[in-house]
């Protein structure tokens, strides 16, 4: 997989600092028809889902553990998803 395809610039002001209130007012990007992009809210989800759809829940959390490294011209940034012994 070419992970460089996931690289993009994102204005820091567009990154949520805290959850939406109320929570069901969080934004939802709907690409379900394959031709149009529709801005929705999480409370619209029941209208978007169809019989046979599958929901996958991701309950991971980001911890403040980031490692930076370099070797020659190559730069590396690693975000850890769980604490390792001696790192916290």
N, C-alpha and C positions, 0 to 999 in steps of 0.2 A: 504494500500500500504506500502510495506517495503522500506522506503527511504534510508536505509543503502545500498541497492543494487546500489544506484547511487554514493556511495563513491569511490573515486579512487585518487591516487597520480598523480599529473601533474606537470612536471617541469615548474617552473616560466618562463623560457626562451621560452616556447611554447605558452604562453598567449600573444595575440596581445595587443600592447600598443596603437596603432593607426590604423585607417582603411588602407586597401591596396590601393595603388595608381598605376594605375587607379583603381577605386572601383570594376570594373567587373573582376579584377584579384584576388579577394578574393577566397579562396579555397572552394571547394565543395566536400563532400564525397558522392559518388554515391553507394547506396546499392540496386538499383532498380531491379536487376535480382534475388535478394535473395540468391545468391551463391557466388558472388565475390564483393570485395571492390575495387572501382576504384577511384583514386584521380583525380579530375577535377577542373575546375575553374568556377566561376559564369557565365562567358560568354558561357559556355557549356550547361547551363540550357535549352535553346530551343531544343537542341538535345536529352535531357533526358526526357522531359515532353511528355506525351501521351494524346490523346483525353480522356477527362473525369477526368483527374487529377485535384486536387484542390490545390491552393496556399493559405496558411494562413500567413498573415503578422503580425509580432510582432513588434510594435513600442515602446515598453517599453524601458526605459533607467535606468541604475543603478545609484543611487545617493550614495554619500559617507556617508552612515548612517548604521553602523553595531553595534549591541549590543551583548555583551558577558555576560554570566551568568553561575552560578554553584549552584548546590544544592547537597550536599554530593559528590558522585563520578560522578554525571551526569554533563556534560558540554554542554552548549547550545550556538549557534551562530545564530543570526538573522540578515538578511539583509533586511532593509526596502525599499520598492519600491516607496513610496511617502512620503514627509515630513509630520510629525505630528506637531501640535501646540507645540511650545517650543523646538522642535528638528530641527536643520538645520546645 
